[in-house]
């Protein structure tokens, strides 16, 4: 029960990594409020947590909208009695060559990926301060550390999250709030479909993974969620400002 008594808000928790994180947080003793625009799958996550004896609730939230994120944090704090952990997991994936990439897609990536981390911190930090400290975990990507063809916009959005995480860690350290981010590599989820399509299909992508990832395979969401638990828990009490890479050795 590494998170026993912790009060956590997790965005993008309807499916894949966010869902795996919410389930494991609850299994480890946290009370969880999950936020997403995908109401059907989010409610399924809540039901599954409750079916396992955990505590969870859902608040529909568009993380690109300041008023909705502000309302999420206020409602979550009121419902749980505070907030100890914020996991800014929600995100978008888009791929394409820089000359063909639509400006609207660039704007969409920036309005969700780094902006949601900023809004989560802006409106969630006061509640962590009230609790005497806490942990913020942002979802970045190895794309933010090592770019690639067709990934210019996505890499820029995730690189911004890494820089934001490091700066925020220093800013919030006096309040005993730790800020870290996770940089997954190839994780086998539908989230990566735009990148797979740009690479020429799944067969080519799987060949690339076998040839370039030392462990020879993609990861799965359940190999990311334990790192989320670690960074949210007191086990990482001396860890802040870090970009934790989980990529099978790719970079």
PEJOUR-V528078 format. One record per pair of residues at least 6 apart in sequence whose C-alpha atoms are under 8 Angstrom apart, sorted by the first residue. I is the first residue (numbers start at 1). J is the second residue. D is the distance in whole Angstrom. If there is no record, write none. Layout:
BEGIN
I:J:D ; I:J:D
END
This chain:
BEGIN
1:27:7 ; 1:28:4 ; 1:29:5 ; 2:28:5 ; 2:29:7 ; 2:229:8 ; 2:233:6 ; 2:234:8 ; 3:25:7 ; 3:28:5 ; 3:29:5 ; 3:30:5 ; 3:229:7 ; 3:232:8 ; 3:233:6 ; 4:28:6 ; 4:29:4 ; 4:30:5 ; 5:29:6 ; 5:30:6 ; 5:31:7 ; 6:29:7 ; 6:30:5 ; 6:31:6 ; 6:83:8 ; 6:84:6 ; 6:85:7 ; 7:30:6 ; 7:31:5 ; 7:32:6 ; 7:80:7 ; 7:82:7 ; 7:83:5 ; 7:84:5 ; 7:85:6 ; 8:30:7 ; 8:31:6 ; 8:32:5 ; 8:33:6 ; 8:83:6 ; 8:84:6 ; 8:85:5 ; 8:86:6 ; 8:87:8 ; 9:32:6 ; 9:33:5 ; 9:34:6 ; 9:35:7 ; 9:73:8 ; 9:76:7 ; 9:83:7 ; 9:85:6 ; 9:86:5 ; 9:87:6 ; 10:18:7 ; 10:22:7 ; 10:32:7 ; 10:33:6 ; 10:34:5 ; 10:35:6 ; 10:86:6 ; 10:87:5 ; 10:88:6 ; 10:89:7 ; 11:18:7 ; 11:34:6 ; 11:35:5 ; 11:36:6 ; 11:63:8 ; 11:87:6 ; 11:88:5 ; 11:89:5 ; 11:90:5 ; 12:18:5 ; 12:19:8 ; 12:34:7 ; 12:35:6 ; 12:36:5 ; 12:37:8 ; 12:88:8 ; 12:89:5 ; 12:90:4 ; 12:91:7 ; 13:19:4 ; 13:20:8 ; 13:21:7 ; 13:22:6 ; 13:34:6 ; 13:35:6 ; 13:36:6 ; 13:42:6 ; 13:45:8 ; 13:89:7 ; 13:90:7 ; 14:34:8 ; 14:35:8 ; 14:36:6 ; 14:38:6 ; 14:39:8 ; 14:41:5 ; 14:42:4 ; 14:43:8 ; 14:44:8 ; 14:45:6 ; 15:41:7 ; 15:42:7 ; 15:45:8 ; 16:189:7 ; 16:221:6 ; 17:221:5 ; 17:222:7 ; 17:224:7 ; 17:225:7 ; 18:89:6 ; 18:90:8 ; 18:225:8 ; 19:45:6 ; 20:221:6 ; 20:222:6 ; 20:225:6 ; 21:222:8 ; 21:224:8 ; 21:225:5 ; 21:226:8 ; 21:228:7 ; 21:229:8 ; 22:32:7 ; 22:34:7 ; 22:45:8 ; 22:49:8 ; 23:45:7 ; 23:48:8 ; 23:49:6 ; 24:225:7 ; 24:226:8 ; 24:229:8 ; 25:31:8 ; 25:32:7 ; 25:229:6 ; 26:32:7 ; 26:49:7 ; 26:54:5 ; 26:55:7 ; 26:56:8 ; 27:49:8 ; 27:52:8 ; 27:54:7 ; 29:54:7 ; 30:54:8 ; 30:55:7 ; 31:54:7 ; 31:55:5 ; 31:56:6 ; 31:80:7 ; 32:55:6 ; 32:56:5 ; 32:57:7 ; 33:56:6 ; 33:57:5 ; 33:58:6 ; 33:59:7 ; 33:76:6 ; 34:42:7 ; 34:46:8 ; 34:56:7 ; 34:57:6 ; 34:58:5 ; 34:59:6 ; 35:42:8 ; 35:58:6 ; 35:59:5 ; 35:60:6 ; 35:61:5 ; 35:72:8 ; 36:42:7 ; 36:59:7 ; 36:60:5 ; 36:61:5 ; 36:62:7 ; 36:63:8 ; 36:90:8 ; 37:60:6 ; 37:61:6 ; 37:62:6 ; 38:60:8 ; 39:60:7 ; 42:58:7 ; 43:58:7 ; 46:56:6 ; 46:57:6 ; 46:58:7 ; 49:55:7 ; 49:56:6 ; 50:56:7 ; 59:72:7 ; 61:68:6 ; 61:69:7 ; 61:72:7 ; 62:68:6 ; 62:69:7 ; 63:69:6 ; 63:90:7 ; 63:112:7 ; 63:116:5 ; 63:119:8 ; 63:120:8 ; 64:111:6 ; 64:112:5 ; 64:115:6 ; 64:116:6 ; 64:119:8 ; 66:119:6 ; 69:119:7 ; 69:120:7 ; 69:123:7 ; 70:119:8 ; 70:120:8 ; 70:123:5 ; 70:124:8 ; 73:120:8 ; 73:123:6 ; 73:124:6 ; 76:82:7 ; 76:83:7 ; 77:83:6 ; 77:127:7 ; 82:127:6 ; 82:128:8 ; 82:130:8 ; 82:131:7 ; 83:124:8 ; 83:127:6 ; 83:128:6 ; 83:131:7 ; 84:127:8 ; 84:128:5 ; 84:131:7 ; 84:133:7 ; 84:134:5 ; 84:135:7 ; 85:128:8 ; 85:134:6 ; 85:135:5 ; 85:136:6 ; 85:137:8 ; 85:232:6 ; 86:120:7 ; 86:121:8 ; 86:124:7 ; 86:135:7 ; 86:136:5 ; 86:137:6 ; 87:136:6 ; 87:137:5 ; 87:138:6 ; 87:139:8 ; 88:116:7 ; 88:117:6 ; 88:120:7 ; 88:136:8 ; 88:137:6 ; 88:138:5 ; 88:139:6 ; 89:137:8 ; 89:138:6 ; 89:139:5 ; 90:112:7 ; 90:113:7 ; 90:116:7 ; 90:139:8 ; 91:109:8 ; 91:112:6 ; 91:113:5 ; 91:139:8 ; 92:108:8 ; 92:109:6 ; 92:112:7 ; 92:113:7 ; 92:191:8 ; 93:109:7 ; 93:154:6 ; 93:191:7 ; 93:192:7 ; 93:194:7 ; 93:195:8 ; 94:105:7 ; 94:109:7 ; 94:151:8 ; 94:153:8 ; 94:154:6 ; 94:194:6 ; 94:195:7 ; 95:101:8 ; 95:150:5 ; 95:151:5 ; 95:152:8 ; 95:153:7 ; 95:154:7 ; 95:194:6 ; 95:195:5 ; 95:198:6 ; 96:150:4 ; 96:151:7 ; 96:152:8 ; 96:198:7 ; 97:149:7 ; 97:150:5 ; 97:151:8 ; 97:152:8 ; 98:150:7 ; 98:152:7 ; 98:153:8 ; 106:153:6 ; 109:153:7 ; 109:154:7 ; 109:157:6 ; 110:157:6 ; 113:157:6 ; 113:158:7 ; 113:161:7 ; 114:157:6 ; 114:158:7 ; 114:160:6 ; 114:161:5 ; 117:138:6 ; 117:161:7 ; 118:164:8 ; 121:136:8 ; 128:134:6 ; 128:135:8 ; 128:177:7 ; 129:175:6 ; 129:176:8 ; 129:177:8 ; 132:175:7 ; 132:176:7 ; 133:175:6 ; 133:176:4 ; 133:177:5 ; 133:178:8 ; 134:176:7 ; 134:177:5 ; 134:178:6 ; 134:232:8 ; 135:177:5 ; 135:178:5 ; 135:179:6 ; 135:180:8 ; 135:231:7 ; 135:232:6 ; 135:233:8 ; 136:177:7 ; 136:178:6 ; 136:179:5 ; 136:180:6 ; 136:232:7 ; 137:179:6 ; 137:180:5 ; 137:181:5 ; 137:182:7 ; 137:228:7 ; 137:231:7 ; 137:232:7 ; 138:161:7 ; 138:165:7 ; 138:179:8 ; 138:180:6 ; 138:181:4 ; 138:182:6 ; 139:161:8 ; 139:181:6 ; 139:182:5 ; 139:183:7 ; 140:158:5 ; 140:159:7 ; 140:161:6 ; 140:162:6 ; 140:181:6 ; 140:182:6 ; 140:183:5 ; 140:184:7 ; 140:243:8 ; 141:155:8 ; 141:158:6 ; 141:159:8 ; 141:182:7 ; 141:183:4 ; 141:184:5 ; 141:185:7 ; 141:245:8 ; 142:183:5 ; 142:184:6 ; 142:185:6 ; 142:245:7 ; 142:247:8 ; 142:251:8 ; 143:151:7 ; 143:154:7 ; 143:155:5 ; 143:158:7 ; 143:159:7 ; 143:183:8 ; 143:185:8 ; 144:154:8 ; 144:155:5 ; 144:156:6 ; 144:157:7 ; 144:158:5 ; 144:159:4 ; 144:160:7 ; 144:161:8 ; 144:162:7 ; 144:183:8 ; 145:155:8 ; 145:159:6 ; 146:155:8 ; 146:251:8 ; 147:155:6 ; 148:155:8 ; 150:195:8 ; 150:198:7 ; 151:195:8 ; 161:181:8 ; 162:181:7 ; 162:243:7 ; 165:179:6 ; 165:180:6 ; 165:181:7 ; 165:241:6 ; 165:242:8 ; 166:179:7 ; 166:180:7 ; 166:240:8 ; 166:241:4 ; 166:242:7 ; 167:241:7 ; 168:179:7 ; 168:241:8 ; 169:177:7 ; 169:178:6 ; 169:179:5 ; 169:180:7 ; 169:240:6 ; 169:241:5 ; 170:241:7 ; 172:178:7 ; 172:179:8 ; 178:237:8 ; 178:239:7 ; 178:240:5 ; 178:241:7 ; 179:240:5 ; 179:241:6 ; 179:242:8 ; 180:231:7 ; 180:239:8 ; 180:240:6 ; 180:241:5 ; 180:242:5 ; 180:243:6 ; 180:244:8 ; 181:241:8 ; 181:242:6 ; 181:243:5 ; 181:244:6 ; 182:227:8 ; 182:228:8 ; 182:243:6 ; 182:244:5 ; 182:245:6 ; 182:246:7 ; 183:243:6 ; 183:244:6 ; 183:245:5 ; 183:246:6 ; 183:247:8 ; 184:224:7 ; 184:245:6 ; 184:246:5 ; 184:247:5 ; 185:218:8 ; 185:219:8 ; 185:245:8 ; 185:246:6 ; 185:247:4 ; 185:248:7 ; 185:250:7 ; 186:209:8 ; 186:218:5 ; 186:219:6 ; 186:247:6 ; 187:218:5 ; 187:219:4 ; 187:220:5 ; 187:221:7 ; 188:218:6 ; 188:219:6 ; 188:220:5 ; 188:221:8 ; 189:220:7 ; 189:221:8 ; 196:202:6 ; 196:205:6 ; 199:205:6 ; 206:217:8 ; 209:216:6 ; 209:217:6 ; 209:218:7 ; 210:216:4 ; 210:217:6 ; 212:250:6 ; 213:247:8 ; 213:248:6 ; 213:249:6 ; 213:250:5 ; 214:248:6 ; 214:249:5 ; 214:250:6 ; 215:248:5 ; 215:249:7 ; 216:248:8 ; 217:248:8 ; 218:248:8 ; 219:247:7 ; 219:248:7 ; 224:246:7 ; 230:236:6 ; 231:239:8
END
